[in-house]
């Protein structure tokens, strides 16, 4: 039986840069890092990062062409945040750019949210969401 979300997998061009982004910029903790000997994809550097129960598996595939050049079938990863205004100021101080440039209010989405998007180092789209 399905019990819930296990992790979100993100292919990365550079595992070190992705670990730095998720841990030093977004505040995730590195839970594990190693080389996975995959039977069909070869040896791949992999890291698992976690924050507030959200687990992201970062994978640097042996074939760099496997990393999407554009957004793929997973359109974005959404991270629940607290005090989105302060967070965006802190991220701007770290050189992070936002898309769109300003926080958007979506009162018609579910319970009502404020949100903004950033991109990770391998072009993964990350939504920062604060519920009303």
N, C-alpha and C positions, 0 to 999 in steps of 0.2 A: 504494500500500500504506500502511496505517496505521503510523505510526512511534511514536506515543505521545501523551501529553497536551500540548496547545499552551498552553491557559490555561483559567481558570475565570472566567466572566463574572458580574458582580454588578451588577444595576440598583440605583442609588442615588438617594435623594431630593435629596442635596446633595453634589456632587462634592468640594468643598473639605473638608467635614466627613469624608467617607470617606477622602480622601487623608491627612488629619491622623490619623485613627484607625489606618489601616494602617501609616503611616510612623512616627508619633511614639509610638503605644501598642504596636503589635506589632513594629516594627523593620523593616518592608519598605522597600525603596528605590524611589523613583519613577523609572522608566526612560523614561517618555514621557508627555506630557500635551498635548492639543490638542482641536480641534473636528473632529468627523467629519461630513462632509456625506453623510448616508445617503440613498440614492435614494428610499426609501419612508418613512423615519422622520424626515427633516429633519435639521437641525444639532443635534448632540449633543456636550456636553463628555465627553471620555473620558480616562482615565489608565490606564497600565499600571504595576503595582507588582510587585516580585520579591523573594523571599527564599529562599535555598537551593534554587533551581531551581523553586520554586513561583511561577507567574505568575498574577496576578489582574487581569482587565480590569474597571475600574470605569466604568460607563456611566450618565450622567444623561440618561434619555430625554426627548425634547421634550414628550411627554405624561406628566405625573406620575402619571396613573392606571395606567401600565404597571408601576410599582413595586408589588410584591406587598404587600398589607396583612398577610398571614399567610405562614407558611412555604409554599413552592411545591413544584413537582415535584423540585427539588434540595433535599433535606432538610437538608443541611449541607455545609460545607467542613471537611475535617479537615486540621489542620496538625501535622506531626510535631515534637515538642519534646524538649529535653533538660532534665532537672531540673525537672519539672513543679511540685514543691513550691516552689522558689525563684521560678519564673516567676509562679505564682499570687500569691505575696506581693507581688512587684513590681507586678503588674497591679492588685491591691487598693489599693496605695498611689496608683495613678493613677485610682482611683474606679470601676474595672470591677467589675460584679456577675457572679456565676457562677450557673449553672443546671445541676445542683443546686448547693447552697451548698458542698459538699465534693467533693474528688477521689474518684472511684469506681474500684475495682479490678475488672477483668474478666479473670480468669485463663482463662476458657473461650473468650475471643475470640482466634482465630488464634494468635499467639505469647504472648498475655497482654499486657494493657495497663492503664495508669492513664489516666483521662480526665476532662475537665470541659468544659462548654460556656460560651461567652459569646455575646453578640449584638453585631453591628456596628451602625453608625448607621442603616442602612436595614432593620433587623430581620433581616439575614442571620445565620444560625446557624453558629457557628464552633466546631468541636471541637478541643481541644488534647489531643494524644495522646503518651504516652511508652510505648514498648515496654519490657517487662521485660528 
